[in-house]
Amino acid sequence: MSTAVERTRAVVETRNFLRILATAEQVTVPGLVQTVANGLLRHYPLDDDLEVSALALPGIWAPPDGTGRE
């Protein structure tokens, strides 16, 4: 189970990773994207976490729609 600090770090680091990908001209290291993505997903919030967050902070989070593609 992930801690609140690990989940928060995963969200922040995922945002940073996506910014890097969005501005990169070329990703040249084979497997780099998959390796980093797997590390970030390890503590990324699950639908249950988002549901609890949405109940506690409805102005910030919405409940997941159940598709697994939030």
N, C-alpha and C positions, 0 to 999 in steps of 0.2 A: 504494500500500500504506500502511496506517495504522501509526503507531508505537504502542508500548505506552501511552505517555502519552495519545495521541489516543483509543485504545480505552477506557482507563480513564475519561477525561473524558466520553466519550459515554455510558458506563453511568451515571455519577454524574449527569450533566445530564439524562439520560432519566428517571431516578428523580425528580429535582426537577420536571421538566416534568409527569410523571404526577401528582405530588402537587398541582401547581397545577390541572391539569384536574379532579382528583378533588374539589377544594374550590371550584372556580369556580361561581358561580351561572349565569353566562352568558358565552359566548365571542362577542364582538361584532365582531371585526375579521375580515372575510372573508379567507380564505386564511392566516390566522395559524397555525392548527394545522398545516396542510400544510407551510408554510415551516419552522416549527421542527422538525417531524418529519423532514423531508428533511435538514436540517442535522445532526440527531442521528444519523440512520441512516448518514450518510457514513462515520463511523468506528466504527459499532456492530459488535461482534464477529460474524463469520460462523460458520457451522457448523464449518468447519475450525479456527478459533480456539478454539471451545468444546471440540472434540475434543482438541486439544493440551492445553488447560487441564485437562480431565477426566483425562487420562493423568498429568499432573504433580501434580494436586491432587484426587484422587478423593473426598476428604472434603468438598470445597467445591463442585466442579462435577461434573455428570453428563454423559455423552456425549449429544449431541442425538439425538432419536428419528428424524430424517430427514424430518419433516413440514414443516419450515420455519416452524413456529409456536411455537417455544420462548419 
